[in-house]
Amino acid sequence: MPPRKQLTAAAAVFALLAPGAAPIFARNRKADKLLAQAQAAEAHGQYDQAVILAEQAVGLDPADTAYMLELRRTRFESASAHVSHAQKIRSEGHLPEALAEFEKAYATDPANDNAEQEIRRTRQMIEREEKQIKDGQPTSPGEAGLTPADRAHRDNEKRFEAMLPVPQLTPLNPLPLNLKMNNQKPRVLFDTIGKLAGVNVLFDPDYDSQQQAMRPQSIDLNNSTLEDALEYVSVATKSFWKPLSPNTIFVSVENPAKHREYDEQVVKVFYLNNVTSPQELQEIITTLRTVVEVSKLFQYTAQNALILRAESNKMAMAEKIIADLDKPKSEVVIDVLVMEVNSVHMRKLAAAFAPNGISTQILFTPRSSIVGGATTTTTPSTTGLGTGTGTTTTTTANTNVPLSALGKINFSDFSLSNIPNALIEAVLNDTGTRVLQAPQIRAVDNFKAILKIGD
C-alpha cells in the first residue's frame, strides 16, 4: 500500500476510535426540536398541534422510531378527543357538527374503529331525522341525539313504567271516622264507610249468597282511619277487601278460593349481596317457603338472586325477612409482623481509676541546664585536743532558675509523685431487629383464613 494511502487509513481509524469523536449517525437537531414541541403540546392537551409537529419531525427523518412513536400516540389521542367531543354534542342534538367531528377523528387516525362506527351511527340518525321531518313529525333536540340503542333502552323503560304497581288507596276525605251502627248487614257497613270517606265500594257477585255475609253486625268506630275501619269491619264480617284504584275498593268473602281468585300477584327479584355459599341461599329459600308460605320461589345462581311471585301482603313479609337475613358478616383484619431478631451479645469491660482518691504532688525539678552552678562553702574545723586546725568544704546544689532562663521552662521540668493505679469498666450490648414483612389478613366470620409466609 502506498505511504499516502496508509496515512489516510490510519487517520480514518483514529477518527473512529477517538473518545471525543461524533457518532456516525447524528440525530436531526431540527427534528428533535419539533419532537420536543410536539410533546409539550401534547402535555397541554393541544393534540391537533402535536400531530402537526410530529408529522413534520417524521418528514425530516422517517427512519427514526422515536418520531414515529410520537406520531402514532398523538394521532390516537387526537382522534379520541374528537370522538369524545362529538359524542357530547351529538347527545345535545347537533348531528351535523357531531358527524364532522367524527370524520375529523377518522381522518386523523384511520385505525380508530370507534370513530368509524360512530360515523355510520350518526349518518343513520341524520337520515332518520330527515325522514321524520319529511313526514311532518320533527323530533326535539334531546330526542334527535338518541342513538338506536338509547331509543331502545328508553322504550323499555317506558314500557316498564307503564306496568301498574299495586294500587294505593287515597280517600277523598282523609279525616278520621266516627261511626256507630247496630244490626246492619256487612254490605251496608262497607257502603256506609265508603260514602263517608268518598270511596267507591264494589262487591263480589257471590258476596250476598254467602251465609256469613248475611249476618247483621254492630260496629262502633271512634277516630279511626279508613284503612282501620275497613279492617275492623272485615274481621267482624269475615270478609276481605283490596284497593282497585286510589278511590275504589273490592270486597269479597274471606276464604282461600276467593283469595286465589282476586288477590294481586306481585313478581319481584331480590339480589342477595352477602350470601356466599349455596347452603346459605338454600336456607333462605326454605325459610321463605316455611314462614311466608310461598310456593312460586326460584333461585338464579349466576347472579345470586331470588325470583318470588306472591300476593302483595306476602311479598312485603318476604322482603322484610330477606332484608333481615341478607346482612354482611362480621370481619376482622389481623396485622402480622415478620421480624428478624438477632441474639443479644454483651461484653463487659472493667476499669477502676484511683478508687481511694488521688493524692499526688507536682514537683519542680528543673534541668541543670537552666539553673545556676552549685554553691561551695568552706568551714574551718578544730581537732579534739585543741592543738590542730582544718577546713570543711560543703557543696550545695542550686535550684534557683535565673530570670534569663524562665523562657526555657517546659513540661520536662516538672514531675509527679505517687501516680495512682487505674481500672476501666464498660458494658457493650449488641442487638439487631429488622422487619422483613408486614402483611394483613382479612377474615370473615365462620370462614377459614390462611396466610402463607415464605416457601
C-alpha positions as CSV (number, residue, x, y, z in Angstrom):
1,M,0.0,0.0,0.0
2,P,1.4,3.5,-0.9
3,P,2.5,5.6,2.1
4,R,-0.1,8.2,1.4
5,K,-3.0,5.7,1.5
6,Q,-1.6,4.2,4.7
7,L,-1.7,7.5,6.4
8,T,-5.2,8.2,5.2
9,A,-6.5,4.8,6.5
10,A,-4.7,5.4,9.9
11,A,-6.3,8.8,10.2
12,A,-9.7,7.4,9.5
13,V,-9.3,4.6,12.1
14,F,-8.1,7.2,14.6
15,A,-11.1,9.4,14.0
16,L,-13.4,6.5,14.6
17,L,-11.8,5.3,17.8
18,A,-11.2,8.8,19.3
19,P,-13.3,9.3,22.5
20,G,-14.4,12.7,21.6
21,A,-15.4,11.8,18.0
22,A,-19.0,12.5,17.0
23,P,-21.2,9.4,16.2
24,I,-21.6,8.3,12.7
25,F,-25.4,8.6,12.6
26,A,-26.1,12.0,14.2
27,R,-29.7,12.9,15.1
28,N,-31.5,15.6,13.2
29,R,-31.5,18.7,15.5
30,K,-34.4,20.3,13.8
31,A,-36.5,17.1,14.1
32,D,-35.5,16.8,17.8
33,K,-36.7,20.3,18.3
34,L,-40.0,19.5,16.6
35,L,-40.3,16.4,18.7
36,A,-39.9,18.4,22.0
37,Q,-42.5,20.9,20.8
38,A,-44.9,18.1,20.0
39,Q,-44.5,16.6,23.4
40,A,-45.1,20.0,25.0
41,A,-48.3,20.5,23.0
42,E,-49.4,17.0,23.9
43,A,-48.9,17.7,27.6
44,H,-51.1,20.8,27.3
45,G,-53.9,18.9,25.6
46,Q,-53.2,20.5,22.1
47,Y,-53.4,17.2,20.3
48,D,-54.0,18.6,16.8
49,Q,-51.0,20.8,17.1
50,A,-48.9,17.9,18.4
51,V,-49.9,15.8,15.4
52,I,-48.8,18.5,13.0
53,L,-45.4,18.9,14.8
54,A,-44.9,15.1,14.9
55,E,-45.6,14.8,11.2
56,Q,-43.0,17.4,10.5
57,A,-40.4,15.6,12.6
58,V,-41.2,12.3,10.8
59,G,-40.9,14.1,7.4
60,L,-37.4,15.2,8.3
61,D,-36.2,11.8,9.5
62,P,-38.7,9.0,8.6
63,A,-36.3,6.3,9.8
64,D,-36.2,7.4,13.5
65,T,-38.6,5.2,15.6
66,A,-38.9,7.9,18.3
67,Y,-40.6,10.3,15.8
68,M,-42.9,7.5,14.5
69,L,-44.0,6.5,18.1
70,E,-44.7,10.1,18.9
71,L,-46.8,10.5,15.7
72,R,-48.8,7.4,16.4
73,R,-49.5,8.3,20.0
74,T,-50.6,11.9,19.2
75,R,-52.9,10.6,16.4
76,F,-54.6,8.2,18.8
77,E,-55.0,10.9,21.5
78,S,-56.3,13.5,19.0
79,A,-58.8,11.1,17.5
80,S,-60.1,10.0,20.9
81,A,-60.5,13.7,21.9
82,H,-62.5,14.4,18.8
83,V,-64.7,11.3,19.4
84,S,-65.5,12.3,22.9
85,H,-66.4,15.9,21.9
86,A,-68.5,14.6,19.0
87,Q,-70.5,12.2,21.3
88,K,-71.2,15.1,23.7
89,I,-72.5,17.5,21.0
90,R,-74.5,14.6,19.4
91,S,-76.3,14.0,22.7
92,E,-77.3,17.6,22.6
93,G,-78.9,17.1,19.1
94,H,-76.3,18.7,17.0
95,L,-75.9,15.8,14.5
96,P,-74.1,17.6,11.5
97,E,-71.5,19.1,13.8
98,A,-71.0,15.7,15.5
99,L,-70.6,14.0,12.2
100,A,-67.9,16.5,11.2
101,E,-66.0,15.8,14.4
102,F,-66.3,12.0,13.9
103,E,-65.0,12.3,10.3
104,K,-62.1,14.5,11.6
105,A,-61.2,11.9,14.1
106,Y,-61.2,9.2,11.5
107,A,-59.1,11.3,9.1
108,T,-56.6,11.9,12.0
109,D,-56.4,8.2,12.9
110,P,-57.9,5.8,10.3
111,A,-57.1,2.9,12.7
112,N,-59.7,4.2,15.2
113,D,-62.6,1.7,14.8
114,N,-64.7,3.6,17.3
115,A,-64.7,6.7,15.0
116,E,-65.7,4.6,12.0
117,Q,-68.7,3.1,13.9
118,E,-69.8,6.4,15.2
119,I,-69.8,7.9,11.7
120,R,-72.2,5.1,10.5
121,R,-74.4,5.5,13.5
122,T,-74.6,9.3,13.2
123,R,-75.4,9.1,9.5
124,Q,-78.3,6.8,10.3
125,M,-79.6,9.2,12.9
126,I,-79.4,12.1,10.4
127,E,-81.3,10.0,7.8
128,R,-83.9,9.1,10.4
129,E,-84.4,12.8,11.4
130,E,-84.7,13.9,7.8
131,K,-87.3,11.3,7.2
132,Q,-89.3,12.4,10.2
133,I,-89.1,16.0,9.1
134,K,-90.3,15.0,5.6
135,D,-93.2,13.1,7.3
136,G,-94.1,16.2,9.3
137,Q,-93.0,14.7,12.6
138,P,-89.9,16.7,13.6
139,T,-88.1,15.5,16.8
140,S,-86.9,17.5,19.7
141,P,-83.2,18.2,20.0
142,G,-82.9,15.9,23.0
143,E,-84.6,13.0,21.2
144,A,-82.7,13.6,18.0
145,G,-79.4,13.0,19.8
146,L,-80.5,9.5,20.9
147,T,-78.8,6.6,19.2
148,P,-80.8,3.5,18.2
149,A,-79.5,1.7,21.4
150,D,-80.6,4.7,23.5
151,R,-84.0,4.7,21.9
152,A,-84.5,1.0,22.6
153,H,-83.4,1.5,26.2
154,R,-85.8,4.4,26.6
155,D,-88.7,2.5,25.1
156,N,-88.0,-0.4,27.5
157,E,-88.1,2.0,30.5
158,K,-91.4,3.5,29.3
159,R,-92.9,0.0,29.0
160,F,-91.7,-0.9,32.5
161,E,-93.1,2.3,33.9
162,A,-96.4,1.6,32.2
163,M,-96.8,-1.5,34.3
164,L,-99.2,-0.5,37.1
165,P,-98.0,-1.1,40.6
166,V,-100.2,-2.3,43.5
167,P,-102.9,0.4,43.9
168,Q,-102.7,2.6,46.9
169,L,-106.0,3.8,48.5
170,T,-106.3,7.6,48.6
171,P,-109.6,8.6,50.1
172,L,-111.2,12.0,49.2
173,N,-111.9,12.6,52.9
174,P,-108.7,11.8,54.9
175,L,-110.3,12.8,58.3
176,P,-110.8,10.2,61.0
177,L,-114.1,8.4,61.0
178,N,-116.6,8.3,63.9
179,L,-119.4,5.8,63.2
180,K,-121.8,3.7,65.2
181,M,-124.1,1.2,63.6
182,N,-126.2,-1.6,65.1
183,N,-127.5,-4.8,63.5
184,Q,-126.6,-4.0,59.9
185,K,-125.7,-6.3,57.1
186,P,-122.0,-6.3,56.0
187,R,-122.8,-4.7,52.7
188,V,-124.5,-1.8,54.4
189,L,-121.5,-1.4,56.7
190,F,-119.0,-1.3,53.8
191,D,-121.2,1.1,51.8
192,T,-121.6,3.5,54.7
193,I,-117.8,3.7,55.4
194,G,-117.2,4.2,51.7
195,K,-119.6,7.1,51.4
196,L,-118.1,8.8,54.5
197,A,-114.6,8.6,53.1
198,G,-115.6,9.3,49.4
199,V,-114.5,5.8,48.2
200,N,-116.4,3.6,45.8
201,V,-117.2,0.0,47.0
202,L,-117.6,-2.9,44.7
203,F,-118.7,-6.4,45.9
204,D,-118.1,-9.9,44.7
205,P,-121.1,-11.2,42.7
206,D,-121.2,-14.1,45.1
207,Y,-120.9,-12.0,48.2
208,D,-124.6,-11.8,49.1
209,S,-125.0,-15.6,48.6
210,Q,-122.6,-16.4,51.4
211,Q,-124.2,-17.2,54.7
212,Q,-121.7,-15.2,56.8
213,A,-122.3,-12.1,54.6
214,M,-126.0,-12.1,55.6
215,R,-125.5,-11.9,59.4
216,P,-126.1,-8.5,60.8
217,Q,-123.2,-6.9,62.7
218,S,-122.8,-3.9,65.0
219,I,-119.8,-1.6,64.9
220,D,-118.6,1.4,66.9
221,L,-115.7,3.3,65.4
222,N,-114.2,6.3,67.1
223,N,-111.5,8.5,65.5
224,S,-110.4,5.7,63.1
225,T,-108.7,5.9,59.7
226,L,-110.3,4.5,56.6
227,E,-107.9,1.5,56.5
228,D,-108.5,0.7,60.1
229,A,-112.3,1.0,59.7
230,L,-112.2,-1.4,56.7
231,E,-110.0,-3.9,58.6
232,Y,-112.4,-3.8,61.6
233,V,-115.4,-4.5,59.5
234,S,-113.6,-7.2,57.5
235,V,-112.7,-9.1,60.7
236,A,-116.2,-8.8,62.1
237,T,-117.9,-9.9,58.9
238,K,-115.2,-12.5,57.8
239,S,-114.6,-10.6,54.6
240,F,-111.5,-9.1,52.9
241,W,-111.0,-6.0,50.8
242,K,-108.4,-4.8,48.3
243,P,-107.9,-1.5,46.5
244,L,-108.6,-1.4,42.8
245,S,-107.7,2.3,42.3
246,P,-107.0,5.3,44.6
247,N,-110.7,5.7,45.3
248,T,-112.2,2.2,44.7
249,I,-112.2,-1.0,46.8
250,F,-113.4,-4.5,46.1
251,V,-115.0,-6.7,48.9
252,S,-115.3,-10.4,48.9
253,V,-115.8,-13.3,51.4
254,E,-112.8,-14.5,53.3
255,N,-111.8,-17.9,52.1
256,P,-108.7,-19.4,50.2
257,A,-110.6,-19.8,47.0
258,K,-111.5,-16.2,46.8
259,H,-108.0,-15.1,47.7
260,R,-106.5,-17.1,44.8
261,E,-109.1,-15.7,42.5
262,Y,-108.8,-12.0,43.4
263,D,-105.5,-11.3,45.2
264,E,-103.0,-9.4,43.2
265,Q,-99.9,-11.3,42.2
266,V,-96.6,-9.4,42.5
267,V,-93.3,-10.5,41.0
268,K,-90.0,-9.2,42.4
269,V,-86.3,-10.1,42.0
270,F,-84.2,-10.0,45.2
271,Y,-80.4,-9.7,44.7
272,L,-78.5,-11.2,47.7
273,N,-75.3,-9.2,48.4
274,N,-74.0,-11.1,51.4
275,V,-74.8,-14.7,50.7
276,T,-71.6,-16.5,49.6
277,S,-72.5,-20.2,49.8
278,P,-75.2,-22.4,48.2
279,Q,-76.1,-23.6,51.7
280,E,-77.0,-20.1,52.9
281,L,-79.1,-19.5,49.8
282,Q,-81.0,-22.7,50.3
283,E,-81.6,-21.9,53.9
284,I,-83.2,-18.5,52.9
285,I,-85.4,-20.3,50.4
286,T,-86.5,-22.8,53.0
287,T,-87.3,-20.0,55.4
288,L,-89.4,-18.2,52.9
289,R,-91.4,-21.3,51.9
290,T,-92.0,-22.2,55.5
291,V,-92.7,-18.9,57.2
292,V,-94.3,-16.9,54.3
293,E,-95.9,-20.0,52.7
294,V,-94.9,-19.0,49.1
295,S,-94.6,-21.8,46.5
296,K,-93.5,-19.8,43.5
297,L,-90.0,-19.1,44.5
298,F,-87.0,-19.7,42.3
299,Q,-83.2,-19.1,42.6
300,Y,-80.9,-17.7,39.9
301,T,-77.4,-18.9,41.0
302,A,-75.5,-16.9,38.3
303,Q,-76.4,-13.6,39.9
304,N,-77.1,-14.9,43.4
305,A,-80.8,-13.8,43.1
306,L,-84.2,-14.9,44.2
307,I,-87.3,-14.6,42.0
308,L,-90.5,-14.5,44.0
309,R,-94.2,-14.3,43.0
310,A,-96.8,-13.9,45.7
311,E,-99.6,-11.8,47.0
312,S,-98.7,-8.2,47.9
313,N,-99.0,-8.8,51.7
314,K,-96.8,-12.0,51.4
315,M,-94.4,-10.1,49.2
316,A,-94.0,-7.4,51.9
317,M,-93.3,-10.1,54.5
318,A,-90.8,-11.9,52.3
319,E,-89.0,-8.6,51.6
320,K,-88.7,-7.9,55.3
321,I,-87.3,-11.4,56.0
322,I,-84.8,-11.3,53.2
323,A,-83.5,-7.8,54.4
324,D,-83.0,-9.3,57.9
325,L,-81.2,-12.4,56.7
326,D,-79.0,-10.8,54.0
327,K,-76.7,-8.9,56.2
328,P,-72.9,-8.5,56.0
329,K,-70.9,-10.9,58.1
330,S,-68.5,-9.8,60.8
331,E,-65.0,-9.3,59.6
332,V,-61.6,-8.9,61.3
333,V,-58.3,-7.6,60.0
334,I,-55.1,-9.0,61.5
335,D,-51.8,-7.3,61.1
336,V,-48.8,-9.6,61.0
337,L,-45.2,-8.6,61.5
338,V,-42.5,-10.9,60.3
339,M,-39.3,-9.8,62.1
340,E,-35.7,-10.9,62.0
341,V,-34.3,-10.7,65.6
342,N,-30.6,-11.4,66.3
343,S,-29.3,-12.7,69.6
344,V,-28.0,-10.2,72.2
345,H,-24.3,-10.0,72.5
346,M,-22.9,-8.5,75.8
347,R,-19.3,-7.7,76.6
348,K,-18.2,-6.3,80.0
349,L,-15.0,-4.3,80.4
350,A,-13.9,-3.4,83.9
351,A,-11.9,-0.3,84.9
352,A,-11.1,1.5,88.2
353,F,-9.2,4.8,88.4
354,A,-7.9,5.7,91.9
355,P,-10.7,4.0,93.9
356,N,-9.4,5.6,97.1
357,G,-8.9,9.0,95.7
358,I,-5.9,10.8,94.2
359,S,-3.2,12.2,96.4
360,T,-0.1,13.3,94.5
361,Q,2.4,16.1,94.3
362,I,3.7,18.1,91.4
363,L,7.4,18.6,91.9
364,F,9.5,21.3,90.2
365,T,12.7,19.6,89.1
366,P,14.4,21.9,86.7
367,R,17.1,20.6,84.5
368,S,20.7,21.5,85.2
369,S,21.0,23.5,82.0
370,I,18.6,26.2,83.2
371,V,19.7,26.6,86.8
372,G,22.9,28.2,88.2
373,G,26.0,26.3,89.3
374,A,26.5,24.6,92.6
375,T,27.4,26.6,95.8
376,T,30.6,25.6,97.6
377,T,31.0,26.5,101.4
378,T,34.3,26.2,103.3
379,T,34.2,25.9,107.1
380,P,37.3,25.8,109.5
381,S,37.3,22.9,111.9
382,T,39.4,22.3,115.2
383,T,40.6,18.9,116.4
384,G,39.6,17.5,119.7
385,L,42.9,18.3,121.5
386,G,42.8,21.9,120.5
387,T,46.2,21.8,119.0
388,G,45.4,21.4,115.3
389,T,43.1,23.2,112.8
390,G,41.4,22.2,109.5
391,T,38.7,23.1,106.9
392,T,35.4,21.5,105.8
393,T,34.1,22.1,102.3
394,T,30.2,21.7,101.6
395,T,28.8,21.8,98.0
396,T,25.0,22.6,97.7
397,A,23.0,22.1,94.5
398,N,21.4,25.3,93.3
399,T,17.7,25.0,92.3
400,N,17.1,28.6,91.5
401,V,16.3,29.5,88.0
402,P,17.7,32.7,86.7
403,L,15.3,35.2,85.2
404,S,17.1,34.9,81.9
405,A,16.2,31.2,81.8
406,L,12.4,31.4,82.6
407,G,11.5,31.1,78.9
408,K,13.3,27.7,78.7
409,I,11.0,26.1,81.3
410,N,8.7,23.3,79.8
411,F,6.9,20.0,80.9
412,S,10.3,18.3,81.3
413,D,11.0,20.4,84.4
414,F,8.0,19.0,86.4
415,S,7.3,15.6,87.8
416,L,4.6,13.7,89.7
417,S,5.0,11.7,92.8
418,N,2.8,8.8,93.8
419,I,1.0,8.1,90.4
420,P,-2.3,6.2,91.2
421,N,-3.5,2.9,89.5
422,A,-6.4,3.0,87.0
423,L,-9.2,0.5,86.1
424,I,-11.8,1.0,83.4
425,E,-15.1,-0.9,83.3
426,A,-17.6,-0.8,80.3
427,V,-20.5,-2.9,79.1
428,L,-21.2,-3.3,75.4
429,N,-24.7,-4.5,74.2
430,D,-25.3,-5.5,70.6
431,T,-28.9,-6.3,69.5
432,G,-30.3,-6.4,65.9
433,T,-34.0,-6.4,64.9
434,R,-35.3,-6.0,61.3
435,V,-38.9,-6.1,60.0
436,L,-39.0,-8.3,56.9
437,Q,-42.7,-8.2,56.0
438,A,-45.9,-6.6,57.4
439,P,-48.8,-8.4,55.7
440,Q,-52.5,-8.2,56.6
441,I,-55.1,-10.9,56.6
442,R,-58.8,-10.2,56.4
443,A,-61.1,-13.0,57.7
444,V,-64.9,-13.3,57.6
445,D,-66.9,-14.9,60.3
446,N,-67.1,-18.7,60.0
447,F,-64.6,-18.8,57.1
448,K,-61.1,-20.2,57.3
449,A,-58.3,-17.7,56.5
450,I,-54.8,-18.8,55.6
451,L,-51.7,-16.6,55.5
452,K,-48.6,-18.1,53.8
453,I,-45.2,-16.6,54.6
454,G,-42.1,-17.9,52.9
455,D,-41.7,-21.1,51.0
